[in-house]
Amino acid sequence: MPQLVVMARVRPMSAAEREQGDLACFAADGTSVNALDDNGSVKSKFPLDDLFWMNQQSQAEVYARSGALATEAVMRGLDACVFAYGQTGSGKTHTMMGTQDDPGILPRAIMDIFDQIARESANAKVFEVDASFFEVYNEQVRDLLSDSSKDAAPKIRRHPTRGVFVEGLRRETVSSSEQALALIDQGMKDRAMSSTLANARSSRSHAVFNISITCTDGRKGTRRNSSAYLIDLAGSERVRQTGATGTQLEEAKNINQSLFSLRRVLDQLAANAEAKKRGQKPGLVPYRDSVLTHVLSDSLGGKSYCLMLAMLSPHSSNYDDSISTLKYAARARQIVLSPKVNEQQSSAALQKAMQAEIDDLRRQLTVTASRSEFDSEDIEMEISIRQDEVERIKHTDTNLDRLMAEFREREQRMNDELAAVEREKREMKVQLTA
Protein backbone atom coordinates (compact mmCIF):
# COMPACT_ATOMS: atom_id res chain seq x y z
CA MET A 1 0.00 0.00 0.00
CA PRO A 2 1.29 3.52 -0.77
CA GLN A 3 2.27 5.72 2.15
CA LEU A 4 2.11 9.43 2.75
CA VAL A 5 5.24 10.83 1.09
CA VAL A 6 7.43 12.89 3.41
CA MET A 7 10.34 15.06 2.29
CA ALA A 8 12.36 17.71 4.11
CA ARG A 9 13.97 20.97 3.07
CA VAL A 10 16.63 22.54 5.25
CA ARG A 11 17.06 26.24 4.60
CA PRO A 12 20.48 27.94 4.79
CA MET A 13 21.34 29.95 7.88
CA SER A 14 20.25 33.56 7.94
CA ALA A 15 22.74 36.40 8.37
CA ALA A 16 21.60 36.86 11.98
CA GLU A 17 22.13 33.16 12.71
CA ARG A 18 25.59 33.22 11.21
CA GLU A 19 26.48 36.21 13.36
CA GLN A 20 25.53 34.24 16.49
CA GLY A 21 28.33 31.83 15.62
CA ASP A 22 26.55 28.64 16.68
CA LEU A 23 27.22 25.60 14.54
CA ALA A 24 24.55 23.81 12.55
CA CYS A 25 22.98 21.01 14.59
CA PHE A 26 21.90 18.84 11.64
CA ALA A 27 23.70 17.03 8.85
CA ALA A 28 22.54 15.43 5.60
CA ASP A 29 22.94 11.67 5.23
CA GLY A 30 21.57 10.64 1.85
CA THR A 31 17.81 11.21 2.17
CA SER A 32 18.02 11.21 5.98
CA VAL A 33 18.58 14.06 8.43
CA ASN A 34 21.00 13.40 11.28
CA ALA A 35 20.59 15.38 14.50
CA LEU A 36 23.99 16.17 16.02
CA ASP A 37 25.06 16.58 19.63
CA ASP A 38 27.41 19.29 20.90
CA ASN A 39 30.42 17.25 19.77
CA GLY A 40 29.13 16.83 16.24
CA SER A 41 28.27 13.16 16.72
CA VAL A 42 25.03 11.68 15.40
CA LYS A 43 22.41 11.81 18.14
CA SER A 44 19.42 10.54 16.13
CA LYS A 45 18.58 9.79 12.50
CA PHE A 46 15.38 10.61 10.61
CA PRO A 47 14.89 8.71 7.32
CA LEU A 48 12.80 10.53 4.68
CA ASP A 49 11.60 9.95 1.13
CA ASP A 50 13.78 12.80 -0.13
CA LEU A 51 15.89 15.64 1.25
CA PHE A 52 16.71 19.12 -0.06
CA TRP A 53 19.75 20.59 1.67
CA MET A 54 20.49 24.28 2.09
CA ASN A 55 20.85 25.86 -1.37
CA GLN A 56 22.13 22.74 -3.13
CA GLN A 57 18.85 22.35 -5.05
CA SER A 58 17.10 25.06 -7.05
CA GLN A 59 13.39 25.77 -6.79
CA ALA A 60 12.97 24.01 -10.15
CA GLU A 61 14.70 20.85 -8.85
CA VAL A 62 12.69 20.89 -5.63
CA TYR A 63 9.48 21.01 -7.69
CA ALA A 64 10.64 18.28 -10.10
CA ARG A 65 11.28 15.91 -7.18
CA SER A 66 8.25 16.83 -5.08
CA GLY A 67 5.37 18.88 -6.47
CA ALA A 68 5.64 17.30 -9.92
CA LEU A 69 4.71 13.94 -8.38
CA ALA A 70 1.44 15.42 -7.16
CA THR A 71 0.80 17.09 -10.52
CA GLU A 72 1.30 13.77 -12.28
CA ALA A 73 -1.18 12.13 -9.90
CA VAL A 74 -3.81 14.80 -10.55
CA MET A 75 -3.46 14.44 -14.32
CA ARG A 76 -4.04 10.69 -13.92
CA GLY A 77 -7.35 11.36 -12.17
CA LEU A 78 -6.19 11.14 -8.55
CA ASP A 79 -6.82 13.76 -5.90
CA ALA A 80 -3.65 15.22 -4.39
CA CYS A 81 -2.52 17.29 -1.44
CA VAL A 82 0.82 19.05 -0.87
CA PHE A 83 1.57 20.95 2.32
CA ALA A 84 4.62 22.55 3.88
CA TYR A 85 4.93 22.14 7.65
CA GLY A 86 7.39 23.72 10.10
CA GLN A 87 8.10 26.52 12.52
CA THR A 88 7.77 30.18 11.58
CA GLY A 89 10.64 31.40 9.41
CA SER A 90 11.62 27.91 8.20
CA GLY A 91 11.00 28.64 4.50
CA LYS A 92 7.48 27.32 3.91
CA THR A 93 6.18 30.26 1.88
CA HIS A 94 9.42 30.46 -0.12
CA THR A 95 9.08 26.77 -1.01
CA MET A 96 5.35 26.80 -1.77
CA MET A 97 4.97 30.26 -3.33
CA GLY A 98 8.47 31.47 -4.18
CA THR A 99 8.88 34.79 -5.97
CA GLN A 100 7.94 36.10 -9.39
CA ASP A 101 11.49 35.50 -10.63
CA ASP A 102 11.92 32.16 -8.84
CA PRO A 103 8.49 30.49 -8.43
CA GLY A 104 7.75 27.85 -5.81
CA ILE A 105 5.79 24.61 -5.97
CA LEU A 106 2.32 26.14 -6.36
CA PRO A 107 2.94 28.35 -9.43
CA ARG A 108 5.15 25.67 -11.02
CA ALA A 109 2.37 23.10 -10.53
CA ILE A 110 -0.11 25.42 -12.25
CA MET A 111 2.20 25.92 -15.24
CA ASP A 112 2.89 22.18 -15.40
CA ILE A 113 -0.82 21.29 -15.34
CA PHE A 114 -1.68 23.58 -18.24
CA ASP A 115 1.34 22.38 -20.23
CA GLN A 116 0.07 18.81 -19.85
CA ILE A 117 -3.50 19.85 -20.71
CA ALA A 118 -2.24 21.46 -23.94
CA ARG A 119 -0.52 18.21 -24.91
CA GLU A 120 -3.42 15.91 -24.01
CA SER A 121 -6.11 18.09 -25.60
CA ALA A 122 -4.89 16.84 -28.98
CA ASN A 123 -6.13 13.34 -28.07
CA ALA A 124 -9.88 14.00 -28.21
CA LYS A 125 -9.89 15.12 -24.57
CA VAL A 126 -11.77 18.13 -23.26
CA PHE A 127 -10.61 19.77 -20.02
CA GLU A 128 -12.52 22.02 -17.63
CA VAL A 129 -10.52 23.69 -14.85
CA ASP A 130 -11.63 25.85 -11.96
CA ALA A 131 -9.86 27.14 -8.87
CA SER A 132 -10.47 28.64 -5.45
CA PHE A 133 -8.14 30.27 -2.95
CA PHE A 134 -8.91 30.74 0.72
CA GLU A 135 -7.21 31.11 4.07
CA VAL A 136 -7.95 29.70 7.50
CA TYR A 137 -7.49 32.71 9.78
CA ASN A 138 -8.30 32.49 13.50
CA GLU A 139 -10.30 29.29 12.82
CA GLN A 140 -12.45 30.98 10.17
CA VAL A 141 -12.48 30.34 6.42
CA ARG A 142 -11.90 33.56 4.49
CA ASP A 143 -12.23 33.69 0.71
CA LEU A 144 -9.13 35.33 -0.77
CA LEU A 145 -10.84 35.80 -4.15
CA SER A 146 -13.99 37.50 -2.89
CA ASP A 147 -14.10 41.24 -3.40
CA SER A 148 -17.07 41.76 -1.10
CA SER A 149 -17.11 41.74 2.69
CA LYS A 150 -20.88 41.25 2.49
CA ASP A 151 -20.59 37.69 1.14
CA ALA A 152 -21.82 35.01 3.51
CA ALA A 153 -19.06 33.22 5.43
CA PRO A 154 -18.03 30.01 3.64
CA LYS A 155 -19.13 26.78 5.34
CA ILE A 156 -17.59 23.32 5.34
CA ARG A 157 -19.94 20.71 3.86
CA ARG A 158 -19.79 17.06 2.86
CA HIS A 159 -21.09 15.88 -0.52
CA PRO A 160 -21.92 12.19 -1.13
CA THR A 161 -19.60 12.01 -4.15
CA ARG A 162 -17.36 15.11 -3.91
CA GLY A 163 -16.57 14.55 -0.25
CA VAL A 164 -15.68 17.50 2.00
CA PHE A 165 -15.77 20.92 0.35
CA VAL A 166 -16.11 24.56 1.32
CA GLU A 167 -19.47 25.97 0.31
CA GLY A 168 -19.74 29.64 -0.61
CA LEU A 169 -16.25 30.09 -2.03
CA ARG A 170 -15.81 31.98 -5.23
CA ARG A 171 -14.64 29.46 -7.84
CA GLU A 172 -13.12 30.81 -11.02
CA THR A 173 -13.05 28.95 -14.32
CA VAL A 174 -9.53 29.18 -15.72
CA SER A 175 -8.34 28.25 -19.20
CA SER A 176 -4.66 29.16 -18.95
CA SER A 177 -1.82 29.21 -16.44
CA GLU A 178 -1.78 33.02 -16.69
CA GLN A 179 -5.35 33.22 -15.42
CA ALA A 180 -4.66 30.81 -12.55
CA LEU A 181 -1.43 32.60 -11.56
CA ALA A 182 -3.32 35.90 -11.53
CA LEU A 183 -5.71 34.40 -8.96
CA ILE A 184 -2.76 33.40 -6.76
CA ASP A 185 -1.34 36.93 -6.98
CA GLN A 186 -4.75 38.39 -6.15
CA GLY A 187 -5.19 36.11 -3.13
CA MET A 188 -1.68 36.62 -1.75
CA LYS A 189 -2.20 40.39 -1.68
CA ASP A 190 -5.14 39.84 0.68
CA ARG A 191 -3.59 37.13 2.85
CA ALA A 192 -3.03 37.91 6.52
CA MET A 193 0.68 38.71 7.01
CA SER A 194 2.66 40.67 9.60
CA SER A 195 6.16 41.12 10.99
CA THR A 196 7.40 39.38 14.14
CA LEU A 197 10.78 39.18 15.86
CA ALA A 198 11.28 35.73 14.33
CA ASN A 199 10.07 36.50 10.79
CA ALA A 200 9.86 39.81 8.91
CA ARG A 201 7.00 38.44 6.77
CA SER A 202 5.12 36.01 8.96
CA SER A 203 2.04 34.24 7.58
CA ARG A 204 -0.81 34.64 10.05
CA SER A 205 -3.06 32.11 8.32
CA HIS A 206 -3.03 28.82 6.45
CA ALA A 207 -3.35 29.55 2.72
CA VAL A 208 -5.14 26.85 0.70
CA PHE A 209 -5.24 26.88 -3.11
CA ASN A 210 -7.52 24.32 -4.74
CA ILE A 211 -7.56 23.45 -8.43
CA SER A 212 -10.15 21.05 -9.84
CA ILE A 213 -9.85 19.37 -13.23
CA THR A 214 -12.51 17.54 -15.24
CA CYS A 215 -11.27 15.59 -18.25
CA THR A 216 -13.80 14.15 -20.70
CA ASP A 217 -12.38 11.58 -23.08
CA GLY A 218 -14.60 11.47 -26.17
CA ARG A 219 -13.00 8.30 -27.46
CA LYS A 220 -13.42 6.26 -24.28
CA GLY A 221 -16.67 7.88 -23.18
CA THR A 222 -15.19 8.53 -19.74
CA ARG A 223 -14.93 11.46 -17.39
CA ARG A 224 -12.17 11.97 -14.81
CA ASN A 225 -12.50 14.38 -11.92
CA SER A 226 -9.46 15.28 -9.86
CA SER A 227 -8.57 17.98 -7.40
CA ALA A 228 -5.38 19.25 -5.79
CA TYR A 229 -4.93 21.14 -2.54
CA LEU A 230 -1.65 23.07 -2.35
CA ILE A 231 -1.17 24.53 1.10
CA ASP A 232 1.18 27.01 2.71
CA LEU A 233 0.66 26.46 6.43
CA ALA A 234 1.34 29.17 8.96
CA GLY A 235 4.32 28.29 11.16
CA SER A 236 4.25 27.14 14.75
CA GLU A 237 5.39 29.89 17.11
CA ARG A 238 7.04 30.28 20.50
CA VAL A 239 5.81 33.61 21.87
CA ARG A 240 9.09 34.32 23.65
CA GLN A 241 10.85 34.18 20.26
CA THR A 242 8.29 36.10 18.20
CA GLY A 243 7.40 38.75 20.81
CA ALA A 244 3.72 38.45 19.84
CA THR A 245 1.23 40.61 21.75
CA GLY A 246 -2.36 41.73 21.21
CA THR A 247 -3.76 40.62 17.85
CA GLN A 248 -0.57 38.75 16.96
CA LEU A 249 -0.77 36.80 20.20
CA GLU A 250 -4.34 35.75 19.45
CA GLU A 251 -3.28 34.74 15.94
CA ALA A 252 -0.37 32.73 17.34
CA LYS A 253 -2.69 30.88 19.74
CA ASN A 254 -5.03 29.90 16.88
CA ILE A 255 -2.14 28.90 14.62
CA ASN A 256 -0.57 26.70 17.30
CA GLN A 257 -3.92 25.14 18.21
CA SER A 258 -4.66 24.40 14.55
CA LEU A 259 -1.24 22.80 14.04
CA PHE A 260 -1.68 20.81 17.26
CA SER A 261 -4.95 19.45 15.81
CA LEU A 262 -3.11 18.55 12.61
CA ARG A 263 -0.50 16.66 14.62
CA ARG A 264 -3.24 14.79 16.51
CA VAL A 265 -4.81 13.77 13.20
CA LEU A 266 -1.46 12.56 11.83
CA ASP A 267 -0.84 10.67 15.08
CA GLN A 268 -4.20 8.91 14.94
CA LEU A 269 -3.87 8.05 11.24
CA ALA A 270 -0.45 6.52 11.91
CA ALA A 271 -1.87 4.63 14.90
CA ASN A 272 -4.73 3.35 12.74
CA ALA A 273 -2.25 2.07 10.14
CA GLU A 274 -0.45 0.15 12.91
CA ALA A 275 -3.75 -1.15 14.30
CA LYS A 276 -4.80 -2.42 10.89
CA LYS A 277 -1.57 -4.42 10.60
CA ARG A 278 -2.38 -6.06 13.93
CA GLY A 279 -5.99 -6.71 12.94
CA GLN A 280 -7.30 -4.24 15.53
CA LYS A 281 -10.12 -1.72 15.26
CA PRO A 282 -8.97 1.77 14.19
CA GLY A 283 -9.61 4.77 16.43
CA LEU A 284 -11.68 7.83 15.63
CA VAL A 285 -9.67 10.49 13.77
CA PRO A 286 -10.38 13.97 15.25
CA TYR A 287 -10.78 15.79 11.93
CA ARG A 288 -13.42 18.18 13.32
CA ASP A 289 -11.10 19.55 16.01
CA SER A 290 -10.03 22.35 13.66
CA VAL A 291 -11.19 24.01 10.47
CA LEU A 292 -7.94 23.06 8.71
CA THR A 293 -8.15 19.33 9.46
CA HIS A 294 -11.88 19.28 8.66
CA VAL A 295 -11.24 20.79 5.22
CA LEU A 296 -8.37 18.36 4.56
CA SER A 297 -10.01 15.25 6.02
CA ASP A 298 -10.39 13.51 2.65
CA SER A 299 -6.83 14.40 1.63
CA LEU A 300 -5.24 13.24 4.88
CA GLY A 301 -7.55 10.26 5.32
CA GLY A 302 -6.12 8.18 2.52
CA LYS A 303 -8.21 9.06 -0.53
CA SER A 304 -5.54 11.29 -2.08
CA TYR A 305 -1.91 11.27 -3.06
CA CYS A 306 -0.44 13.25 -0.16
CA LEU A 307 2.97 14.90 0.16
CA MET A 308 4.33 16.58 3.31
CA LEU A 309 7.33 18.89 3.15
CA ALA A 310 8.98 19.24 6.55
CA MET A 311 10.68 22.63 6.66
CA LEU A 312 13.72 22.96 8.93
CA SER A 313 16.11 25.57 10.27
CA PRO A 314 19.64 24.18 10.78
CA HIS A 315 20.57 26.59 13.59
CA SER A 316 20.93 25.39 17.18
CA SER A 317 18.56 28.10 18.46
CA ASN A 318 15.75 26.33 16.57
CA TYR A 319 16.85 22.81 17.53
CA ASP A 320 13.77 21.88 19.59
CA ASP A 321 11.33 23.08 16.91
CA SER A 322 13.22 21.30 14.14
CA ILE A 323 13.36 18.05 16.13
CA SER A 324 9.61 18.32 16.75
CA THR A 325 9.01 18.78 13.01
CA LEU A 326 11.20 15.76 12.20
CA LYS A 327 9.40 13.56 14.74
CA TYR A 328 6.04 14.35 13.17
CA ALA A 329 7.49 13.84 9.71
CA ALA A 330 8.66 10.38 10.77
CA ARG A 331 5.22 9.67 12.23
CA ALA A 332 3.47 10.84 9.06
CA ARG A 333 5.50 8.37 6.97
CA GLN A 334 3.63 5.55 8.71
CA ILE A 335 0.27 6.72 7.33
CA VAL A 336 -1.09 4.36 4.68
CA LEU A 337 -2.98 5.83 1.72
CA SER A 338 -5.33 4.25 -0.80
CA PRO A 339 -5.83 6.83 -3.57
CA LYS A 340 -8.15 5.85 -6.41
CA VAL A 341 -8.63 7.23 -9.90
CA ASN A 342 -11.87 9.23 -10.03
CA GLU A 343 -13.07 8.02 -13.41
CA GLN A 344 -16.51 7.01 -14.55
CA GLN A 345 -18.51 6.60 -17.68
CA SER A 346 -20.11 10.01 -17.82
CA SER A 347 -23.64 9.99 -19.17
CA ALA A 348 -22.92 12.88 -21.52
CA ALA A 349 -19.66 11.33 -22.68
CA LEU A 350 -21.30 7.92 -22.98
CA GLN A 351 -24.16 9.33 -25.04
CA LYS A 352 -21.63 11.09 -27.25
CA ALA A 353 -19.63 7.89 -27.72
CA MET A 354 -22.80 5.89 -28.53
CA GLN A 355 -23.99 8.52 -30.98
CA ALA A 356 -20.63 8.25 -32.72
CA GLU A 357 -21.16 4.47 -32.95
CA ILE A 358 -24.67 4.99 -34.36
CA ASP A 359 -23.35 7.40 -36.99
CA ASP A 360 -20.63 4.89 -37.91
CA LEU A 361 -23.20 2.07 -38.18
CA ARG A 362 -25.38 4.23 -40.44
CA ARG A 363 -22.40 4.83 -42.71
CA GLN A 364 -21.83 1.09 -42.82
CA LEU A 365 -25.53 0.60 -43.58
CA THR A 366 -25.29 2.88 -46.60
CA VAL A 367 -22.35 0.87 -47.93
CA THR A 368 -23.83 -2.61 -47.28
CA ALA A 369 -27.48 -1.97 -48.17
CA SER A 370 -26.91 -2.68 -51.85
CA ARG A 371 -24.83 -5.80 -51.19
CA SER A 372 -26.46 -7.84 -48.44
CA GLU A 373 -29.92 -7.61 -46.95
CA PHE A 374 -28.75 -9.86 -44.08
CA ASP A 375 -25.91 -7.48 -43.13
CA SER A 376 -28.24 -4.50 -43.36
CA GLU A 377 -30.74 -6.05 -40.94
CA ASP A 378 -27.95 -6.75 -38.43
CA ILE A 379 -26.72 -3.18 -38.63
CA GLU A 380 -30.24 -1.76 -38.27
CA MET A 381 -30.72 -3.90 -35.17
CA GLU A 382 -27.43 -2.60 -33.71
CA ILE A 383 -28.54 0.98 -34.37
CA SER A 384 -31.86 0.31 -32.61
CA ILE A 385 -30.06 -1.19 -29.59
CA ARG A 386 -27.73 1.82 -29.31
CA GLN A 387 -30.63 4.27 -29.58
CA ASP A 388 -32.53 2.45 -26.82
CA GLU A 389 -29.42 2.59 -24.64
CA VAL A 390 -29.07 6.34 -25.17
CA GLU A 391 -32.71 6.84 -24.13
CA ARG A 392 -32.18 4.65 -21.04
CA ILE A 393 -29.18 6.76 -19.99
CA LYS A 394 -31.16 9.98 -20.43
CA HIS A 395 -33.99 8.55 -18.30
CA THR A 396 -31.50 7.42 -15.62
CA ASP A 397 -29.93 10.87 -15.58
CA THR A 398 -33.33 12.47 -14.94
CA ASN A 399 -33.99 10.14 -12.00
CA LEU A 400 -30.51 10.71 -10.60
CA ASP A 401 -30.96 14.49 -10.77
CA ARG A 402 -34.22 14.15 -8.82
CA LEU A 403 -32.66 11.85 -6.21
CA MET A 404 -29.63 14.12 -5.80
CA ALA A 405 -31.87 17.16 -5.29
CA GLU A 406 -33.78 15.24 -2.57
CA PHE A 407 -30.50 14.14 -0.97
CA ARG A 408 -29.14 17.71 -0.91
CA GLU A 409 -32.34 18.89 0.81
CA ARG A 410 -32.01 16.17 3.48
CA GLU A 411 -28.30 16.94 3.90
CA GLN A 412 -29.03 20.64 4.38
CA ARG A 413 -31.67 19.85 7.02
CA MET A 414 -29.22 17.58 8.87
CA ASN A 415 -26.47 20.23 8.74
CA ASP A 416 -28.89 22.84 10.09
CA GLU A 417 -29.98 20.50 12.91
CA LEU A 418 -26.33 19.73 13.75
CA ALA A 419 -25.49 23.44 13.83
CA ALA A 420 -28.45 24.03 16.19
CA VAL A 421 -27.28 21.24 18.53
CA GLU A 422 -23.73 22.63 18.59
CA ARG A 423 -25.09 26.10 19.28
CA GLU A 424 -27.13 24.77 22.21
CA LYS A 425 -24.05 22.96 23.58
CA ARG A 426 -22.03 26.19 23.46
CA GLU A 427 -24.83 28.11 25.21
CA MET A 428 -25.09 25.44 27.92
CA LYS A 429 -21.32 25.54 28.41
CA VAL A 430 -21.44 29.32 28.85
CA GLN A 431 -24.27 28.99 31.40
CA LEU A 432 -22.39 26.32 33.36
CA THR A 433 -19.22 28.42 33.55
CA ALA A 434 -21.06 31.65 34.38
N, C-alpha and C positions, 0 to 999 in steps of 0.2 A: 504494500500500500504506500502511496506517496505521502511524504511528510511536509509539514510547513517548512519552507526554505528560509534559512537564517544566514545572513551575511553581516559582516561588520566593516565599518569604515572608520579608521583612526585619523583624525585631523592632525595637521602639523601644529606645533606649539605656537602660541601667539607671541607677539613681541614682549608683552608684559610677563608672560610665563618664562620666557627666556631670560629676562632681566632678573627674575627671582633666583635663577641659578640652580634650581632643583633638577635632578636627572629625570628622564622619562622612566615610568614605572611599569611599562609594558614593552614586549618585544614580539615581533612577528616570527612565526614558526610554521612555514607553509601556509595553510589556510586556518591555522590556529593562532590564538592570542595567548601568550604566556605572561602571567602576572609575576613581577619580580619583587624580591625582598630588598632590604637596604643594601645588601652586598651584591646585588645584581644576579642572584641565583633565582632559578625558576621556583616560584612559590605554588602556583597552580596553573593548569592548562585548560583552555576553553576551545574545543574543536568546533569549527564552523563549516558551512558549505562553501564559503568564499571569503576572502579578506582583501580589503583595499587599504594600503598602508601609506600614511602621510600624503605626499604629493607624487607618489610613484605612478599612479594611474590618473589619466585625464578624466574629465566628466564624460567624454564620449566612451571611453573604455569601461567606466563604471556602469553606464547605461547598457552597453553591449553585453555585459556579464550579469546584469541584474534585471533592470526594467524591461529589456528586450525579451526576456523569458516570459514575462507577464503579457506583453503585447502579442507574442506568438500564441499564447494560450487563448487570448480574447479572439484573435482572428480565426481560431479553430472552433469557436463556439463555446468556449469555457468562460465562466465568470472569473475575475481576478481581483486581487487586492494587494497593494504595495504600500507599506507604511514605514516611516523612519521614526525610531524610538531612541530616546536618550535624554540626558540632562540638558538644561538650557546652555546655549553657547557651544554645543558639541558638533554643529555643522549640519543639522537636519534640513533647514530651509535651503542652504547652499546645495545640498545633494538633491533634494526634491525639486526645487524651483530653479536654482542657479541664477544666472544673470542674462541679460539680453545678448551679450557677446559670448557667453559660455553657459548655455542652457543646462538645466538639470534633468532628472528623470522624467518629470511630468511633461514639459514641452517636447522633449525628444520622443516620448511615447506617442504624443499627438502627431508629430510629423511622420513617425514610422507607420502609424495606423493608416494615415491617408496615402502614404506611398504604397502600402500594400493594397489598399482599396483600389487605387488607380490601376495596379497591375491585374487584380482579379476581376475588375469590371469588364475586362475584355472577354471573359469566359461565361457570358450570358448570366452574370450575377448582378443583382441590383442591391445597392446598399442604402440604408437610411441611418443617419447618425444624429443623436441629440446629446446634449450635455447640460449638467447643472453644476453649481459651485456654491458651497455653503460652509459656514463655520459653526463649530460648537463653542459658544462663548458663555461662560458662567452657567453651564448646564442648560443652555437654550440654543435651539437651532436658529441661525440667522442667515437669510438668503443673501449671498454676496452679489447676485445679479439683479436683485430687485431694486428699482429706483424709486420705490414708494414706501414710506414708513407706515402707510395706512393698510398695507397688505396684512391679511390675517397671518398669525404666527404659524409656521409650518408644523405639521404633526407627524409623528412616526406611526405608520400603519403596517399591517401585514396583508398581503394579497395571496389568494390560494395558489396562484402560479408564479407570480413575480417575486413572492417572498416579502421581506421587509423593505419598505421604501418610505421616503419622506414626502408626505402629501402637502401640496401648496407651494412647492418650489417652482420657480420659473425655469422651465426647460427650453433650451434654444436648439432648434434644428441647425445643424452645421454641415456644410458641404465641402469645406476645405480646411486645411490646417491653419490657414491665416485667420479664419473666422473663430476657430476654437481657441487659438492663442490669444486673440483679442479678448475673449471671455475671461481667460486667466488673468490677463493684465487688468481688466476691469475689476475683477474680484479682489485681486491683491491690493489694489488701491484702497479698498474699503475694509480690508482685514484689520482686526484689532492688533496693533503693535505699539510698543513703547520701549523706553530705554531703562535698563536696570544697571546696577553695579557690575553684574556678571555678564551682561550682553547689551551692547549699544542698540541693537535692533531685536528686541525680544518678542517672539510671537505670544500673544495673550489668548490664543484660541487654537483649536484644532481645525485646520483647513482641509476640506474634503471635496475633491473634484471627481465627478462621476461622468463617465462617457458610456453611452449605450449604443450598440450596433445591431441592426437587423439586416441580415443577408438573405435575400430570396434567390434561390438557384432555379432558374427557369427550366433548365435541362432535367434536373432531378425532381423538380416539384417539391422542394424542401425549403424550410425557413429556419434560419439559425438566429437565436437571440443571445447576445452576450453583453456583459457589463463589466466595467473596471472601476474600482475605487482607488484613487491615488491620493495618499494622505500625508500631509505635513503636520505631525503632532506638535503641540506645544511641549516645551521641555519641563521635566521635573525641576523643582526649585528648593533650595535651602535658603530660608529668609535671611539668615545671618550673612549669606554670601551676596544675595541680591539687594538687600537693604529695602525690601518692599514694605510700603506703608499705605494706608488708606485704600484706594481703589485697587492698586497693584497687589496689596496683601490679599484682598478678597479674590482677585483673579488667581493668585498663586494657590490659595486654598482650593478653589474649584479645579484648577489644573491638576494639582497633586491628587485630589480625591478621584478625579476621572482616570488618571493613570493608575492609581491604586486599584480601581475597579477593573481596568484592563488587565493588570497583573493577576488579579483573582480569577478572571475568566481564563487566561492562559494557563494558570495553575490547575484549574479544574479540568480543562480540556486535556492537559497532559496526564492528569490523574485518571481520567476516563479512558485514555488510550492504554494506560497500564492495567486498569481494571478489566478492559476487554480482553487483553492477552491472558489474564488469569481466569476468564470466564465469569467475572463478577459484574454486578449491576452498576452502571455508570451513575455518577451523582448529578444533581441539578446544576446547570451552568448559570451563574448569576448575570445574565446578559442585561437585565432590566435595572441593574444597580446604577447605571449611568447612561446618559444620552448617547455617548460615543459607542459603547459596547452594544447598546440596543440597535443602533443603526448598522453596525458591522456584524451583527449576530450570524447572518448567513455566510458572510465571508470568512469569519473566524471559525465557524462551526463545521467546516469540512466540505462545503458545497463548492468552494472556489479554489483556484490556484492562489496560494497566499505566500507573500514574500515579506519578511521582516528585515529591515536594515538597522542593526544596532550601531548607534553613533557614539564614538568614544573620544575623550580627551586623554592624551598620553601623560599629562602632567600629574605629579604626585599630589598636588592640592585637590585634584578631582578624583583621587584614587577610589574612595568609597563609592562615589556615584558610578564610576566606570565599572567597578566590580559588580555592583548591583545590576547594571545593565547587562553585563556578560552572564550573570547567573540566570536572569530571565530569558536571555537569548538561548542559553543551553536548555532551559526548561521548555521553551517554545519548540525546539527541534524535536521534541518527543510527541508533538501533536500530529495525529494521523488525519489525513485529508482524503476525501473521495469525490473529487470534482468530476462532473459529467457534462458531456456536450449537450447544449440546449438546442436540439434540432428536432423538428417535427415536420410531418407532411402538412404544410399550410393549406387550408381549404382553397384560398385564392390561387396559390401556386399550383395546387393539385388540379384545380379546374382548368387553369391555363395549360398545364401539361396534357391533360386529357383532351382539351380542345385541339391542341396541336396534333394529337394522335388521330382525332376524328378528321381533321383536315387532310392528314396524310392518307388515311383510309379512303377518303373521297377521291383523292387524286389517283390512288390505285384503282378505285372502282371505274373511273373514266377510262383508264388504260385497259382494264380486263373485260369491261362490259361487252366489247365486240368479239372477244375470244372465247370466253367460257362463262356460261350461265351459272354453273356450279360455283366457280370462284366468286362471281358477283354476289350470289346469295350469301356466301360466307362473310364477305366484306360488309354487306348491308346489315347482317346480324351483329357483327362486331361494332359497327357504328351505333346501332340501336342500344347495345349494352353500354357503351361509353356514355351515350346521352342520358340513359337512365341513371348511371352512376353520378354524373354531374348534377342531376336534379336531386338525387339523394343527399349529396354533400350540401347543396344549397339549403335543403330542408333541415338538415342537421345543424347547420350554422344558425338558422333562425331560432331553433330550440335552444341551442347553446347560449345565444345572446339573451334570450328570455331568462334562462336559468342563472346566468351570470348576474343579470340585473337584480334578480331576487336575492342572490347570495350577497351582493354588495349592500343591499338594504338591510339584511339580517346582520351583516358584519358591522355596519354603521351603528345599528341599535345596540349591539353587544359592546362596541367601543364606548358608546355614550354611557351605557350602564356601568361599565368598568370605571370610567372617569368619575361618575357620580359616587361610586363606592370608595374610590381613592380620596375623593374630596371629603367625604364623611369621616374617613379614617384620620385625615389630617386635622379636621375640626375637633374630633374627639381627643386627639393627642394634645392639641392646644388647650382644650378644656381641662384635661388631666394635669397638665403642667402649670396651669394658671394658679 
